[in-house]
Amino acid sequence: MARIAQGQELAVAGDREGARRIFEEVWDALPSGVDPDPLHVVTLAHHLADVQTDPAEELRWDLLALDAAESLTDDRAREHHSSLRVAGFYPSLHLNVAAAHHALGHSAEARHHLDRAAENCGSLAEDGYGRMIRGAISRLRADLDACECRTTRAE
């Protein structure tokens, strides 16, 4: 997790390529032949999606993160940080899948995951992170609505 945090620091600083290299090194170091720790998979795939330049690759990593969350337990998440609950992961994970689908022009899939993101927002605190995710959901919904409006007018 410390190495993943180093990659995230690079990503935040704008060094997407450096971050991607670190994330890929960590991914390659996950044990083969056994199921990897779902916390590592969720976290790593979530961050790997964010540093992709191809929306299809971003979606692939986002879906992998979402899938891994299904096998993650609150107990395992709390081993990393006492405040973590798996339910709190779902708004962001579904939001990212929705955004990737939107980038690929998959409106129905984008709306499906955006609805799942909104449905799971009750697990978020009323703090900066919670407001950020809720705001991103609202912005993506507005963008999807605007795209549908433009498509309807063009027809």
C-alpha positions in Angstrom: 0.0 0.0 0.0 2.9 2.4 0.6 4.2 1.9 -2.9 0.6 2.5 -4.3 0.6 5.7 -2.2 3.9 6.8 -3.9 2.3 6.2 -7.3 -0.7 8.2 -6.3 1.5 11.1 -5.2 3.1 11.1 -8.7 -0.3 11.1 -10.3 -1.5 14.0 -8.2 1.6 15.9 -9.1 0.8 15.4 -12.8 3.3 12.6 -13.5 0.8 10.1 -14.9 3.5 8.1 -16.7 5.6 7.8 -13.6 2.5 6.8 -11.6 1.5 4.2 -14.2 5.0 2.7 -14.0 4.8 2.3 -10.2 1.3 0.9 -10.4 2.2 -1.6 -13.1 5.3 -2.7 -11.1 3.1 -3.3 -8.0 0.5 -5.1 -10.2 3.2 -7.3 -11.6 4.5 -8.1 -8.1 1.1 -9.4 -6.9 1.4 -13.1 -6.1 0.5 -15.4 -9.0 -1.3 -18.7 -8.5 -3.2 -17.3 -5.5 -6.0 -14.8 -5.1 -4.4 -11.4 -4.5 -5.5 -9.3 -1.6 -8.8 -7.6 -2.7 -7.8 -4.4 -0.9 -4.7 -4.2 -3.1 -6.6 -5.1 -6.2 -9.3 -2.5 -5.6 -6.9 0.2 -4.7 -4.4 -0.5 -7.5 -6.9 -1.0 -10.3 -8.8 2.1 -9.2 -5.6 4.2 -9.4 -4.4 2.4 -12.6 -7.7 3.4 -14.3 -7.0 7.0 -13.4 -3.7 7.1 -15.3 -4.9 5.5 -18.5 -5.1 7.5 -21.7 -7.3 5.1 -23.5 -10.9 5.1 -22.2 -11.3 1.4 -23.0 -8.3 0.6 -20.8 -9.6 3.0 -18.1 -12.9 1.1 -18.2 -11.2 -2.3 -18.0 -9.3 -1.2 -14.8 -12.4 0.4 -13.3 -14.4 -2.8 -13.8 -11.6 -4.8 -12.3 -11.7 -2.5 -9.2 -15.4 -2.8 -8.9 -15.3 -6.5 -9.2 -12.6 -6.8 -6.6 -14.7 -4.8 -4.1 -17.2 -7.6 -4.1 -14.7 -9.8 -2.3 -13.4 -7.1 0.0 -14.6 -7.2 3.6 -14.9 -4.3 6.1 -12.5 -6.2 8.4 -9.8 -6.3 5.7 -10.3 -2.6 4.8 -10.1 -1.6 8.5 -6.8 -3.4 8.8 -5.4 -0.7 6.5 -7.3 2.2 8.1 -9.9 2.0 10.9 -12.3 4.4 9.2 -12.7 2.3 6.0 -15.9 0.5 5.1 -16.4 -1.2 1.8 -19.7 0.5 1.2 -17.8 3.8 1.0 -15.9 2.6 -2.0 -18.9 2.0 -4.2 -19.9 5.6 -5.0 -16.5 6.4 -6.4 -16.1 3.0 -8.1 -19.4 3.2 -9.9 -18.8 6.9 -10.8 -15.6 6.0 -12.5 -17.2 3.1 -14.4 -19.9 5.5 -15.5 -17.5 8.2 -16.6 -15.5 5.6 -18.6 -18.7 4.3 -20.3 -19.7 7.9 -21.1 -16.3 8.6 -22.7 -16.8 5.5 -24.9 -20.3 6.7 -25.9 -22.1 4.0 -23.9 -24.9 6.1 -22.5 -27.1 3.4 -21.0 -24.2 1.7 -19.2 -23.1 5.1 -18.0 -26.5 5.9 -16.6 -26.8 2.5 -14.9 -23.5 2.9 -13.0 -24.2 6.6 -12.3 -27.5 5.5 -10.7 -25.6 2.9 -8.6 -23.1 5.6 -7.6 -25.9 7.9 -6.4 -27.7 5.0 -4.6 -24.6 4.3 -2.6 -23.9 7.9 -1.5 -25.5 7.3 1.8 -22.4 5.6 2.9 -20.3 8.8 2.4 -19.7 11.3 5.1 -20.7 14.9 4.8 -17.0 15.9 4.3 -14.8 17.1 1.5 -14.5 13.7 -0.1 -18.3 13.0 0.1 -19.0 16.5 -1.4 -16.5 15.8 -4.1 -18.1 12.5 -5.1 -21.6 13.8 -4.9 -20.6 16.9 -7.0 -18.9 14.7 -9.6 -22.1 12.5 -9.8 -24.2 15.6 -10.4 -21.8 17.0 -13.1 -21.7 13.7 -14.9 -25.5 13.4 -14.8 -25.8 16.9 -16.3 -23.3 16.1 -19.0 -25.2 12.9 -19.9 -28.4 14.9 -20.0 -26.8 17.5 -22.2 -25.5 14.8 -24.6 -28.9 13.2 -24.9 -30.5 16.6 -25.5 -28.0 17.3 -28.4 -28.6 13.8 -29.8 -32.4 14.2 -29.7 -32.2 17.6 -31.4 -29.9 16.2 -34.1 -32.4 13.4 -34.9 
